[in-house]
Amino acid sequence: MNGDRPRPRPGYATEFADEYDRWFGKRRTSGTTIEALAALAGEGPVLELGVGTGRISLPLRERGIDVHGVDGSEAMVRRLHAKLGGDRMPVTVGDFADVPVTGDFTLVFLAGGTFFELPDQSSQLRCFANVAEHLAPGGLFVFDSHVPEALAAATGPEIVMEGDNHLVLCYRRLDPSAQRYRSHYVIHEDGGTRHLRVEFRYAGCGELDLMADRAGLRLKERWGDWAGAPFTRDSAHHVSVYERP
């Protein structure tokens, strides 16, 4: 798993939408995520919050899984709908904290650290509660994130993508007093450099479990990555699987 992958909101969504898959759609990472979600999907239907360009949901649909999506960026949704088969995928444009859809789902998920794009505890609690309202009995709510302690200990920039004519770097700046961090993306390509910023509000596993409990969900499993590695004291990321009893 590669930690947070920005799902652009209005203001910088158009710029990210055209490049998102090339920069962040790493085949091995996406493939592992898709395999895990396919195993969790059950009979469906399935809902992805922050569906973005559909890099996860469209391959799931190719497997015959009935996947729906929610995203706050019209530019990202246009990109999704322009892909092969994307025009047949139902997507609602709106705030995913509100889960603005109808019906029940066997699986609701987010990938790439997207849950922490919700700007505060209130919106994160609202997301948990609204997801619970849309889960079938025994349904699952699944997402990945950084372990905050590991995020705080990280030093130096991360190379997101590099090639002969381009380089994408990510540097994260934490503000523990507000449980927030900012990801700075520096993109050097074709002789020019761009600087994009994405804001996140993080929470530790204990706080997330309390949010789930308030929504009537319980922790079923927690992995160290999408491949199902054990979650240990050395894990830098986690995948949390919550269940509606």
C-alpha angles and dihedrals in degrees: 000000000000102000122230118013110182119244100199123235125203111301099047102020096103093056093048096042094067094048104030098100094044094050102036109017096095106177099220094047094044091046093054091049092049092050092051094047093046089055091051098043098087114184093331159180097194130197128206116200112208090019093175113174093348097251090148104026099049094056088048090054089051086061090058096260115142101234127180127186145209125197136163095216121080089192092058092047091051088053090051093049091050091061124091106282092002094111089066095053115099111231129175119206110220148088107313091210086072093049088216098200138097129238137036129286135203090215134023115183148169126199137196098034091295096142091072092059085081100103104226145009092265094059091044091052089048090053092052091049095048093046089053089054090056099044120102114228106287090017121146135231111200134178141150132227147158119277099243095222091054091046090053092050095051116106133194130014125305120231105231097177136349138180142149093288105022143048129186118193130183124203121179125209117197129208104192092182089068100026089241138127134187122216113212114202116196112192119190113186138144091005094304134099130215129189120207128180130205124188125215135182108210132201133188125241093262093055091046091051090052090051089051092049092052088053092051095255128124132208110257101172141351121200133188092232142350090276088067099252114167116271105239142162088275097052115121094190137027138204110209121202114197124187135206105226 
